Amino acid sequence: MILDRVKPLDAILATAEKKSLHRSLGAFQLMLFGIGCIIGTGIFVLTAAGAQKAGPGLMLAFVIAGLVCIVAALCYAEIAAMIPVAGSAYTYSYATMGEFLAWTVGWALVLEYAIAASAVSVGWSGYFSGTILNEFLGIQLPQWLAAGPLALGGEPGGFINLPAMIIALLVTWLLMIGTSESAKVNAVLVAIKVTALLLFIGLTLTSAYFDPDKFNPFLPAGVFGGFGTGVGAVGAAATIFFAYVGFDAVSTAAEETKNPQKNVPIGLVGSLLFCTVFYILVAAGAIGTIGGQPIMGPNGVPFPAGSEELALQCAMPQYAGALVCSDEALAHVLREIGFSGIGNVLGVAAFLALPSVILVLLFAQTRIFFVMSRDGLLPEGLSKVHPKWKTPYVVTAITGVIVAFGAAFFPVGQLADIANAGTLYAFLMVAVAVMILRRTDPGRKRAFRTPALWLVGPATIFGCAFLFLNLPFEAMMVLPIWTAVGLLVYFAYGRRRSHLGRGVVEVVDEIGGQAHDFPIDTPESHPDR
């Protein structure tokens, strides 16, 4: 009976209308939200970590991750337009597979977005310390304030990454002020970021330093390094996959979107296609100019990204100029090939633009929390909307503090791998939800239909499961441990307090258009049975 609670789609839509967030976002803003999250995380932050796992094979890794994302995005586009409410994969699962599995998806999404926001905060810190403080102001931040402890994969002498912690808290404050204001700031930052990357592509691909020989060996760690190893082109694809969660964040904003049936598919597919090209071109420019070979361990396998062993190697003089050791990879590439001034400009662009990535990730995470609280699975006080700002300020503040803590003490490579565990599980469940809805509710209006779902759906499930198994073993284990904690919360609190579990859901009266409560037939609504 644990899978008995499936919430009617009409009830989900009615609940959202009765206690909803303000609809203020259009198709263009949605696409910018997607671009703001996708371009930046993988390029500005994860280029070095990906190269350490795959070497020049990083380009193939982007292709692999992109292919999985394309099929996942097609599934997302159909279901997000059909169910235009906050909650993303959590809400979709609630309407198809029931409350229990929906809880596991929502709990995984909470982990995904929070850890990813921490990872990008760490990436921003590298550009702030290297370009803004060191290059422009001549200030060398004390090592104990610039990186996490070595035992956690930080740097020798590190204790706390203070800039990363501060930027996470600042972005949290911005989100609490208001969604519309956040979108306007994001639009400016996306323009800066895209311009900087176009300049990087032009300079590197036409540079005299560009040498095709630097792509050899192209796959120093092979295509497939083995399940649980996190190396090789597939292992790198599993790591950088979290850079693509921008299209997922677009779907979580559906409830705050004008004309979602039209605008959500545009934002999803458009932002993904636009950004994938940038991933491949920027990676080619970086590797083709200064090389991207990983630092190998004594067993001929690359040292794990974000590990203490790699941090010790990168502290040695012979690796000072290596791409895989840089905290600000793209600015570092331009400085190495004689464009120090433009490299600094790119560093400033990253400094200005990466907060937009943190913003979108925090935006998505707090909306998942919001809708789980609105359903009664978490304390309803978390879904309180500020009377002036019109945002879920309580859960936003709590999330921001947790994200700031993760950014302060953990390296970007480890954070990215952990985030992917939740990401891949959620994406897999979306594909399952789309296929179930095609059978259980075939007559419902669909503004966008996933083409060849018989192929795209299973391809999404297989691709997500395959990449998950190619994460480092430690990162894979985070998901079942986190899920176990979530199940304790669910059975101790959420299952008893759930609105659906108490036998009451909200639907819209088709005549009067008003939301009413009506009892549904669940075991909990008949305690005498």
C-alpha positions in Angstrom: 0.0 0.0 0.0 3.0 2.3 0.1 2.5 3.3 -3.5 -1.2 3.9 -3.2 -1.2 7.7 -3.0 -1.3 9.2 -6.5 -2.4 12.9 -6.6 -4.8 13.7 -9.5 -3.4 16.2 -12.0 -6.4 18.4 -11.6 -5.8 18.7 -7.9 -2.1 19.6 -8.4 -3.0 22.4 -10.8 -5.8 23.6 -8.5 -3.5 23.7 -5.5 -1.0 25.7 -7.3 -3.6 28.3 -8.3 -4.9 28.6 -4.8 -1.5 29.2 -3.1 0.7 30.2 -6.0 3.7 32.2 -6.8 3.4 35.3 -9.0 3.6 34.6 -12.8 6.2 37.1 -14.1 8.5 35.2 -16.4 8.3 35.0 -20.2 9.9 32.6 -22.8 13.0 34.9 -23.2 13.5 35.1 -19.5 13.1 31.4 -19.1 15.7 30.8 -21.8 18.1 33.2 -20.1 17.5 31.3 -16.9 18.6 28.1 -18.6 21.6 29.7 -20.3 22.5 31.3 -17.1 22.8 28.0 -15.4 24.2 25.9 -18.2 26.9 28.2 -19.5 29.2 28.8 -16.6 29.1 25.8 -14.4 30.7 23.4 -16.9 33.0 25.8 -18.7 34.2 28.3 -16.1 34.2 25.8 -13.2 34.5 22.2 -14.3 36.9 22.4 -17.2 39.9 21.6 -15.0 38.1 18.7 -13.1 36.8 17.2 -16.4 40.3 17.4 -18.0 41.8 15.6 -15.0 39.4 12.7 -15.5 39.5 12.5 -19.3 42.3 14.7 -20.7 41.4 15.9 -24.2 38.7 13.4 -24.2 36.8 16.1 -22.2 35.3 17.1 -25.6 33.9 13.6 -26.1 32.6 13.8 -22.5 30.6 16.9 -23.4 29.1 15.1 -26.3 28.1 12.1 -24.2 26.6 14.3 -21.5 24.9 16.4 -24.1 23.3 13.4 -25.8 21.8 12.2 -22.5 20.6 15.7 -21.8 18.9 16.1 -25.2 16.7 13.0 -24.6 16.0 14.0 -21.0 15.1 17.6 -22.2 12.6 16.2 -24.6 10.9 14.3 -21.8 11.0 17.4 -19.6 9.5 19.6 -22.3 6.4 17.5 -22.6 5.7 17.1 -18.9 6.7 20.6 -17.8 4.3 22.2 -20.3 1.5 19.9 -19.4 2.0 20.3 -15.6 3.1 24.0 -15.3 3.6 24.2 -11.6 6.6 24.5 -9.3 8.2 21.2 -8.2 9.7 19.8 -11.4 10.4 16.1 -11.3 8.9 15.9 -7.8 5.5 17.1 -8.9 5.6 15.0 -12.1 6.3 11.9 -10.0 3.5 12.7 -7.6 1.0 12.7 -10.4 2.1 9.4 -11.9 4.0 7.1 -9.4 2.6 8.3 -6.1 3.6 10.2 -3.0 6.3 7.8 -1.8 8.4 7.8 -5.0 7.7 11.5 -5.4 9.2 12.1 -2.0 12.4 10.3 -2.9 12.7 12.4 -6.1 12.0 15.7 -4.3 14.5 14.8 -1.6 17.1 14.0 -4.3 16.5 17.3 -6.0 17.0 19.2 -2.7 20.5 17.6 -2.6 21.2 18.1 -6.3 20.6 21.9 -6.4 22.1 22.7 -3.0 25.4 20.9 -3.6 25.6 22.2 -7.2 25.2 25.8 -5.9 28.0 25.2 -3.4 30.2 23.9 -6.3 29.7 27.0 -8.4 30.3 29.2 -5.4 33.7 27.5 -5.0 34.4 28.1 -8.8 33.5 31.8 -8.4 35.9 32.0 -5.5 38.8 30.9 -7.7 38.2 33.7 -10.2 37.6 36.3 -7.4 40.9 35.4 -5.6 42.9 34.9 -8.8 41.7 37.8 -11.0 40.1 40.4 -8.9 42.3 40.2 -5.8 45.6 39.0 -7.2 45.8 40.4 -10.7 44.0 43.7 -10.3 44.5 44.6 -6.6 47.8 42.8 -5.9 46.3 41.2 -2.8 47.1 37.6 -2.0 44.4 36.2 0.2 45.8 34.1 3.1 45.6 30.5 2.1 43.6 29.6 5.2 40.9 31.9 4.0 41.0 31.0 0.3 40.5 27.2 0.3 39.0 24.3 2.2 41.1 22.0 4.3 43.5 19.6 2.5 42.0 16.6 4.3 38.7 17.4 2.4 40.4 17.8 -0.9 41.2 21.5 -0.6 44.7 22.9 -0.7 47.7 22.8 1.6 47.2 25.3 4.4 43.5 25.8 3.6 40.9 26.0 6.3 37.8 27.9 4.9 36.9 29.3 1.5 35.6 32.6 2.7 34.8 34.2 -0.7 32.7 31.1 -1.7 30.7 31.3 1.5 30.1 35.1 1.1 28.9 34.9 -2.5 26.4 32.1 -1.6 24.9 34.3 1.2 24.7 37.3 -1.1 22.9 35.4 -3.8 20.5 34.1 -1.2 19.7 37.6 -0.1 19.0 38.6 -3.8 16.6 35.7 -4.2 14.7 36.6 -1.1 14.1 40.1 -2.5 12.2 38.9 -5.5 12.0 36.6 -8.5 11.4 39.3 -11.2 14.3 41.4 -9.9 16.5 38.3 -9.9 15.6 37.5 -13.5 16.5 41.1 -14.6 20.0 40.8 -13.0 20.5 37.4 -14.5 19.7 38.7 -18.0 22.6 41.2 -17.8 25.0 38.6 -16.4 24.2 36.1 -19.2 25.0 38.8 -21.8 28.4 39.4 -20.2 29.1 35.7 -19.9 28.3 34.9 -23.5 30.3 37.8 -24.9 33.4 36.7 -22.8 33.1 33.1 -24.1 32.8 34.2 -27.7 36.0 36.2 -27.2 37.7 33.2 -25.7 36.7 30.9 -28.6 37.9 33.4 -31.2 41.3 34.0 -29.5 42.1 30.4 -28.7 41.0 28.7 -31.9 42.9 31.2 -34.1 46.0 31.4 -31.8 49.5 30.5 -33.0 49.7 28.3 -29.8 46.8 26.1 -31.1 48.3 22.7 -32.0 46.3 19.6 -32.9 49.2 17.5 -31.4 48.1 18.7 -28.0 45.0 16.5 -28.3 47.3 13.4 -28.3 46.8 11.1 -26.6 43.1 12.0 -26.9 41.9 9.4 -24.4 44.7 9.0 -21.9 42.3 7.3 -19.4 40.2 5.6 -22.1 36.6 6.0 -22.9 35.3 3.8 -20.1 37.4 3.8 -16.9 35.2 1.2 -15.1 32.1 1.5 -12.9 32.7 3.5 -9.8 36.0 4.9 -10.9 34.9 8.3 -12.2 37.6 8.5 -14.8 37.7 8.2 -18.6 35.5 10.1 -21.0 32.4 8.6 -19.6 33.5 9.3 -16.0 34.1 12.9 -17.0 30.7 13.1 -18.7 29.1 11.9 -15.4 30.9 14.8 -13.6 30.1 17.6 -16.0 26.5 16.4 -16.5 25.4 18.6 -13.6 26.3 21.6 -15.7 23.3 20.9 -17.8 20.7 21.2 -15.0 19.8 24.6 -16.4 17.0 23.1 -18.4 15.7 21.4 -15.3 15.7 24.7 -13.5 13.5 26.2 -16.3 10.9 23.6 -15.6 10.8 24.4 -11.9 10.0 28.0 -12.8 6.9 26.9 -14.7 4.5 28.1 -12.0 6.0 31.6 -12.3 5.8 31.7 -16.1 3.3 33.5 -18.3 1.7 31.2 -20.9 3.7 28.1 -19.7 2.3 25.7 -22.3 4.1 27.7 -25.0 7.1 29.2 -23.1 8.4 26.2 -21.1 9.3 24.0 -24.1 11.0 27.0 -25.8 13.0 27.7 -22.7 14.0 24.1 -22.1 15.1 23.0 -25.6 16.4 26.4 -26.7 18.7 26.9 -23.8 20.1 23.4 -24.1 20.9 23.5 -27.8 22.4 27.0 -27.6 24.7 26.0 -24.8 26.0 22.6 -26.0 27.9 24.2 -28.9 29.6 26.5 -26.4 30.8 23.6 -24.3 32.6 21.9 -27.1 34.1 25.0 -28.7 35.5 26.4 -25.4 36.9 23.0 -24.4 38.6 22.6 -27.8 40.2 26.1 -27.5 41.5 25.5 -24.0 43.0 22.0 -24.7 44.3 22.9 -28.1 46.4 25.9 -26.8 47.9 24.7 -23.5 47.0 21.0 -23.4 44.8 19.2 -21.0 46.6 16.0 -20.1 45.7 14.6 -16.6 48.2 14.1 -13.8 48.6 10.4 -13.5 49.0 8.4 -10.4 51.6 5.6 -9.9 49.2 3.0 -11.3 48.7 4.9 -14.6 45.3 6.1 -13.6 44.5 9.9 -13.1 44.5 11.1 -9.6 40.8 11.7 -8.5 39.6 15.2 -9.1 39.1 17.0 -5.8 41.4 14.6 -3.9 44.2 15.3 -1.4 46.6 13.5 -3.7 45.9 15.8 -6.6 46.1 18.9 -4.5 49.6 17.9 -3.3 50.7 17.3 -7.0 49.3 20.6 -8.1 51.3 22.4 -5.4 54.5 21.2 -7.1 56.3 23.7 -9.4 56.2 21.5 -12.6 52.4 21.6 -12.6 52.0 25.3 -11.9 50.8 26.0 -15.5 48.7 22.8 -15.9 45.1 23.3 -16.9 43.9 20.6 -14.5 45.4 22.5 -11.5 43.9 25.9 -12.3 41.2 27.4 -10.1 40.2 29.8 -12.9 40.8 27.7 -16.0 39.8 29.9 -18.8 41.5 33.1 -17.6 44.6 30.9 -17.0 44.5 29.7 -20.6 44.5 33.2 -22.0 47.4 34.3 -19.7 49.4 31.3 -20.8 49.2 32.2 -24.5 50.0 35.9 -24.1 46.6 37.5 -23.6 47.0 38.4 -20.0 44.9 41.5 -20.3 42.0 39.7 -22.0 42.4 36.8 -19.6 41.8 39.2 -16.8 38.8 40.6 -18.6 37.4 37.0 -18.9 38.2 36.5 -15.2 36.1 39.6 -14.4 33.3 38.3 -16.6 33.3 35.0 -14.7 33.4 37.0 -11.4 30.3 38.9 -12.5 28.5 36.1 -14.3 28.9 33.0 -12.1 26.6 34.3 -9.4 23.8 34.0 -12.0 24.4 30.2 -12.0 24.2 30.1 -8.2 21.1 32.2 -8.4 19.3 29.8 -10.8 20.3 26.7 -8.8 19.1 28.3 -5.5 16.0 29.4 -7.2 15.2 25.8 -8.3 16.1 24.3 -5.0 13.9 26.6 -2.9 10.9 26.0 -5.2 11.2 22.2 -4.7 11.2 22.8 -0.9 8.3 25.2 -1.4 6.0 22.8 -3.1 6.9 19.8 -0.8 5.9 22.0 2.1 2.7 23.2 0.3 1.8 19.5 0.0 2.2 19.0 3.7 5.2 16.6 3.5 7.4 19.2 5.2 6.3 21.8 7.8 4.0 24.3 6.1 5.9 27.2 7.7 8.6 26.6 5.1 6.3 27.6 2.4 5.4 31.0 3.9 5.5 33.7 1.2 6.8 37.1 2.2 4.0 39.8 2.1 6.2 42.3 0.3 8.8 40.3 -1.7 6.3 37.6 -2.7 9.0 34.9 -2.4 9.3 31.8 -0.1 11.8 33.6 2.2 12.0 31.1 5.0 13.2 28.1 3.0 15.4 30.4 0.9 17.2 31.6 4.0 17.7 28.1 5.3 18.9 26.8 2.0 21.4 29.7 1.6 23.0 28.9 4.9 23.5 25.2 4.0 24.9 26.0 0.6 27.3 28.5 2.1 28.6 25.9 4.5 29.2 23.4 1.7 31.0 26.0 -0.3 33.2 27.0 2.6 34.8 23.6 3.2 34.6 21.3 0.1 36.3 21.4 -3.3 34.5 21.8 -6.6 35.2 18.4 -8.0 33.8 16.5 -5.1 30.7 18.7 -4.9 29.9 18.3 -8.6 30.1 14.5 -8.4 27.8 14.4 -5.3 25.3 16.8 -7.0 25.1 14.5 -10.0 23.8 11.5 -7.9 20.6 13.3 -7.2 20.4 14.9 -10.7 20.6 11.6 -12.6 18.0 9.9 -10.4 15.5 12.8 -10.9 16.0 12.9 -14.6 15.5 9.1 -14.9 12.2 9.4 -13.0 11.0 12.2 -15.3 11.3 9.8 -18.3 9.3 7.2 -16.4 6.6 9.7 -15.5 6.2 10.8 -19.1 5.7 7.2 -20.3 3.2 6.5 -17.6 1.2 9.6 -18.3 1.0 8.7 -22.0 -0.9 5.6 -20.9 -2.9 6.8 -17.9 -3.9 10.2 -19.2 -3.6 10.1 -23.0 -6.4 12.6 -23.6 -4.9 15.5 -21.7 -3.8 18.5 -23.8 -0.1 18.4 -24.5 1.5 21.6 -25.9 4.6 19.7 -26.7 4.8 15.9 -27.4 8.1 14.1 -27.0 8.9 12.6 -30.4 9.5 8.8 -30.6 8.8 8.4 -26.9 9.2 4.6 -27.3 12.9 5.3 -28.0 13.6 8.6 -26.2 12.1 7.5 -22.8 14.1 4.3 -22.5 17.2 6.1 -23.8 16.9 8.7 -21.0 16.5 5.9 -18.4 19.5 4.0 -19.7 21.7 7.1 -20.2 21.1 8.4 -16.7 21.6 5.0 -15.0 24.8 4.5 -17.0 26.3 7.9 -16.0 25.3 7.3 -12.4 27.3 4.1 -12.3 30.3 5.9 -13.7 30.5 8.4 -10.9 33.2 7.8 -8.2 32.0 5.1 -5.8 31.9 7.6 -2.9 29.7 10.0 -4.8 27.3 7.1 -5.8 26.9 6.1 -2.1 25.8 9.6 -1.1 22.4 9.1 -2.8 21.3 5.9 -1.0 22.6 7.4 2.3 20.7 10.7 1.7 17.6 8.7 0.6 17.7 6.7 3.9 17.7 10.0 5.9 14.8 11.2 3.7 12.8 8.1 4.3 13.2 8.6 8.1 11.8 12.1 7.7 9.0 10.9 5.4 7.7 8.2 7.7 8.2 10.2 10.9 6.5 13.3 9.6 5.6 13.6 6.0 3.4 10.5 5.5 1.2 11.5 8.5 0.9 15.2 7.7 0.5 14.8 3.9 -2.6 16.6 2.6 -3.2 13.8 0.2 -2.7 11.2 2.9 -5.4 12.8 5.1 -7.9 12.2 2.3 -8.3 15.8 1.1 -7.1 17.4 -2.1 -8.0 20.6 -3.8 -9.7 20.8 -7.2 -11.3 23.5 -9.3 -15.0 23.5 -9.7 -15.5 23.5 -13.5 -18.6 25.7 -13.2 -17.6 28.3 -10.7 -13.9 28.1 -11.2 -13.3 28.0 -7.4 -11.0 25.7 -5.5 -12.8 23.3 -3.1 -11.8 20.5 -0.8 -13.2 17.1 -1.5 -12.5 13.7 0.1 -10.7 11.0 -1.8 -10.7 7.3 -1.1 -7.5 6.4 0.7 -6.8 3.9 3.5 -6.1 6.8 5.8 -9.5 8.3 5.2 -11.2 5.1 6.5 -9.5 4.3 9.8 -12.2 1.8 10.7 -11.2 -0.6 7.9 
